[in-house]
């Protein structure tokens, strides 16, 4: 286990992890992104502030970042409990670059989950032929999709019913 200090000695109230992404929300509703995570340095190097007014964060299996926010920087709306998705997330820019403001106000929780198949690293088998798995995927004969992401958001009202 590695002991990692909170950003600016803030007390964290939520943490969410993807494949190589770690995001946290502190008690002051700031969203933080953990920089410098690599296979040889899994604890990362530092926290970077991404946004304010964030209630919840969920990082998906392919490092997708979704939040529930009350006034996110750059938002056109001042509604509370807006579901937002981080755009521009990729291996070269893992924290992304801006927010896509998707679903209006009133949300309390968001969870990103899904399954994904990695694209084949080598489309040829040992004998130099296309692999059967790749053939099924390319020909549409494989029932599975390359990426199947599902986002679930729950309002406080729905949560009370459970």
C-alpha positions as CSV (number, residue, x, y, z in Angstrom):
1,X,0.0,0.0,0.0
2,X,1.1,3.5,-0.7
3,X,0.2,6.4,1.5
4,X,-0.8,9.4,-0.7
5,X,-1.5,12.8,0.9
6,X,-4.7,14.6,0.0
7,X,-4.5,17.5,-2.3
8,X,-3.5,20.7,-0.4
9,X,-4.3,18.9,2.8
10,X,-8.0,18.8,1.9
11,X,-10.2,16.0,3.3
12,X,-11.3,13.7,0.5
13,X,-14.9,12.5,0.6
14,X,-14.9,10.4,-2.6
15,X,-12.4,8.6,-4.8
16,X,-13.0,6.9,-8.2
17,X,-10.6,4.9,-10.3
18,X,-10.4,3.8,-13.9
19,X,-7.7,1.8,-15.7
20,X,-5.0,4.5,-15.2
21,X,-7.1,7.5,-13.9
22,X,-7.7,8.5,-10.3
23,X,-10.1,11.3,-9.5
24,X,-11.2,12.6,-6.1
25,X,-13.7,15.1,-4.6
26,X,-12.9,16.9,-1.4
27,X,-15.2,18.2,1.3
28,X,-15.1,21.7,-0.4
29,X,-16.5,20.1,-3.6
30,X,-13.3,20.4,-5.6
31,X,-12.5,17.8,-8.3
32,X,-8.9,16.6,-8.3
33,X,-7.0,14.5,-10.9
34,X,-3.9,12.4,-9.9
35,X,-1.0,13.2,-12.2
36,X,1.9,10.9,-13.2
37,X,0.4,7.5,-12.7
38,X,2.4,4.8,-14.6
39,X,2.8,1.0,-14.2
40,X,6.1,1.6,-12.5
41,X,4.9,4.6,-10.4
42,X,1.2,3.7,-9.6
43,X,0.9,6.2,-6.7
44,X,1.4,9.1,-9.2
45,X,3.2,12.3,-8.5
46,X,0.8,15.0,-7.6
47,X,-2.9,16.2,-7.5
48,X,-4.1,18.6,-10.2
49,X,-7.3,20.7,-9.6
50,X,-9.8,20.2,-12.4
51,X,-13.0,21.9,-11.3
52,X,-15.1,23.3,-8.5
53,X,-18.7,22.7,-7.4
54,X,-18.5,18.9,-7.9
55,X,-20.7,16.6,-5.8
56,X,-19.8,13.2,-7.2
57,X,-17.3,11.7,-9.6
58,X,-17.3,8.3,-11.4
59,X,-14.4,7.1,-13.6
60,X,-15.2,4.4,-16.1
61,X,-13.1,1.3,-17.1
62,X,-11.6,3.2,-20.0
63,X,-10.9,6.3,-17.9
64,X,-14.1,8.1,-18.8
65,X,-14.8,10.9,-16.3
66,X,-18.4,11.8,-15.3
67,X,-19.5,14.1,-12.5
68,X,-22.6,15.5,-10.8
69,X,-22.0,19.2,-10.5
70,X,-23.6,22.4,-9.3
71,X,-22.1,25.2,-11.5
72,X,-19.2,23.7,-13.3
73,X,-16.7,26.3,-14.7
74,X,-17.7,27.2,-18.2
75,X,-21.3,25.9,-17.8
76,X,-24.1,27.9,-19.3
77,X,-26.5,26.8,-16.7
78,X,-26.6,27.4,-12.9
79,X,-28.7,24.3,-12.2
80,X,-27.8,22.0,-9.3
81,X,-27.1,18.4,-9.9
82,X,-26.1,18.4,-13.5
83,X,-24.6,15.3,-15.1
84,X,-21.4,16.2,-17.0
85,X,-18.9,14.2,-19.1
86,X,-15.2,15.1,-19.5
87,X,-14.3,15.5,-23.2
88,X,-10.9,15.0,-24.8
89,X,-9.9,12.2,-22.4
90,X,-7.2,10.1,-24.1
91,X,-3.8,8.5,-23.3
92,X,-1.9,11.7,-24.3
93,X,-4.3,14.0,-22.3
94,X,-5.7,11.7,-19.6
95,X,-7.6,14.5,-17.7
96,X,-9.3,15.7,-20.8
97,X,-9.9,19.4,-21.7
98,X,-13.5,20.5,-21.1
99,X,-16.9,19.5,-19.9
100,X,-19.9,18.3,-21.9
101,X,-23.0,19.4,-20.0
102,X,-25.5,16.6,-20.7
103,X,-28.4,16.0,-18.4
104,X,-30.2,18.8,-16.5
105,X,-30.4,19.3,-12.8
106,X,-31.6,17.3,-9.8
107,X,-29.2,14.4,-10.0
108,X,-27.4,13.1,-6.9
109,X,-25.4,10.1,-8.0
110,X,-23.6,8.9,-11.2
111,X,-21.9,5.6,-11.9
112,X,-20.0,4.8,-15.1
113,X,-19.5,1.1,-15.8
114,X,-19.2,-1.0,-18.8
115,X,-17.2,-3.7,-20.4
116,X,-14.8,-3.2,-23.3
117,X,-12.7,-5.4,-25.6
118,X,-9.3,-4.2,-26.4
119,X,-8.7,-4.0,-30.1
120,X,-6.4,-6.8,-31.2
121,X,-2.7,-5.8,-31.1
122,X,-1.9,-8.1,-34.0
123,X,-4.6,-9.0,-36.5
124,X,-2.6,-12.0,-37.8
125,X,-2.2,-15.3,-36.0
126,X,1.1,-17.3,-35.9
127,X,0.6,-18.6,-39.5
128,X,0.1,-15.1,-41.0
129,X,-3.7,-15.5,-41.3
130,X,-6.4,-13.2,-40.0
131,X,-7.5,-14.5,-36.6
132,X,-11.0,-15.9,-36.3
133,X,-11.9,-13.5,-33.5
134,X,-10.9,-10.5,-35.6
135,X,-12.8,-11.9,-38.6
136,X,-16.0,-12.2,-36.5
137,X,-15.6,-8.6,-35.3
138,X,-14.9,-7.1,-38.7
139,X,-17.7,-9.1,-40.4
140,X,-20.3,-8.3,-37.8
141,X,-20.6,-11.9,-36.8
142,X,-19.5,-11.3,-33.2
143,X,-22.4,-10.5,-30.9
144,X,-20.1,-8.4,-28.6
145,X,-19.3,-4.8,-29.3
146,X,-15.8,-3.3,-29.0
147,X,-17.0,-0.9,-26.3
148,X,-20.2,-1.0,-24.3
149,X,-20.5,1.8,-21.8
150,X,-23.5,2.4,-19.6
151,X,-24.0,5.5,-17.5
152,X,-26.5,5.4,-14.7
153,X,-27.6,8.5,-12.7
154,X,-30.0,8.4,-9.8
155,X,-32.0,11.3,-8.4
156,X,-32.5,11.7,-4.7
157,X,-36.2,10.8,-5.2
158,X,-35.4,7.5,-6.9
159,X,-32.8,6.7,-4.3
160,X,-35.4,7.1,-1.5
161,X,-37.6,4.4,-3.2
162,X,-34.9,1.8,-2.7
